[in-house]
Amino acid sequence: MNAVNLMDPALMQDPFGGFARIREEGPLVKGSLARGTDPVWLVTRYEDVKQVLGDTRFVNDPASVPGKEVGDIREQVIAARGIDPDLAPYILDSILDADGADHLRLRRLVSREFTARRVLDLRPRMAEITESLLDRLDHETDLIENFAYPLPITVICELVGVPEEDRPTWREQGKAMMTMAPGAMNAPLREIIELTRSLIGRRRAEPGGDLLSALIRTHDEDGDRLSDLELITMVLTLILAGHETTAHLIGNGTLALLTHPDQLDLVKKDPGLWPRAVHELMRWCGPVHGTRMRYAAEDVEIGGQTIKKGESVVAILVSANLDPRRFDDAERLDVTREQDSRREVHVGFGHGLHYCLGAALARTEAEIAFNALFRRFPGLALAGEPERQYMPMSWRLAKLPVRLS
Ligand code: HEM
């Protein structure tokens, strides 16, 4: 089989069918992520995906591979995406790119403050924001533009402590950064870096009860704390990783429920099912199709094949989540599927050390959003064709026209 082109429009249009075929080719299949970059191994089966993500012999930073020419890889990525060199650290040196002690340090410092308690405390505000957005919807509306996006961006900005007047810039520039055209991310990225730098200055002078003030203040037992570059990068990661993804979980999930009325009826009749339904929607139509690239720090065997030291791997989450080896009737949406709603079986939030830091926040938001939307508008219906937005490694809607009733 030729290397799978992850930018192939046919694959982006039909990831269920496309990845089912790739999954059956073998445990490891060669793929390419972007023109001008080296091919990667795609790992597509559930158990193999968990193994790769749970195995510390796979690292996220090429510098963690002994003897690897890191300069080349960094240069390739910078060139392929057209990133201005001075902006590269903000994009290429986040928590997602760190390994071992460096990763543990960042994860520990942020987890001290971004706690389950903080998410729980935010619940009433999430409900309030949700209701007020629903209050303002027109009878016919695009749910992506007017609900799925504004909810998570407002929630994450309140959590982090981004003032209201800065939020439209985050929304707009965040969106602009997602365009794949080489070089297109520089101007928006520069703008949000400056916005964050100025916010850090203000919060340092006048701390509040928000996460950013807490991250500025926080340090571990040895007095270690986040540098300014790390703080800016962390805020960028939290806000960018935190709102686009959640917006598309809400969008994809709403469409899935509208097109599976029997499943929607089940949760409407028993709202206690929502947590379980959100797990299932993450499995069936989660917005993130693949992880960041990993590198083998030594030769590692996966499914009987060897990934050689220095070679790269991408874990295809969508394929793992639809793997019939793990899930019965895997392609069927079944909101009653999980027997224990507290245990997450799917890998839509990743797995292992880099498991999504915001998973609890995203799940809570989605639960509140779906519950309120279908309670307030029990007759909610599609008012036109939903429009897909095709991007490699992601599953998203550009428009979801609905009629409220
Ligand atoms: C990591 C998905 C929401 C912050 C990840 C990973 C996935 C993921 C798959 C692991 C990537 C990898 O291993 O290469 C999602 C999905 C979301 C979501 C599907 C919504 C439905 C959020 C939210 C936040 C967030 C709301 C923050 C408020 C992060 C961070 C990491 C991460 C900081 C990196 C963790 C680390 O490297 O240790 N997310 N995410 N995510 N996510 Fe999320």
Boltz pocket constraint, residues with backbone or C-beta under 6 A from the ligand:
constraints:
  - pocket:
      binder: B
      contacts: [[A, 95], [A, 96], [A, 97], [A, 107], [A, 156], [A, 237], [A, 238], [A, 239], [A, 241], [A, 242], [A, 243], [A, 245], [A, 246], [A, 249], [A, 286], [A, 287], [A, 288], [A, 290], [A, 291], [A, 292], [A, 293], [A, 347], [A, 348], [A, 349], [A, 350], [A, 351], [A, 353], [A, 354], [A, 355], [A, 356], [A, 357], [A, 358], [A, 359], [A, 361], [A, 362]]
      max_distance: 6.0
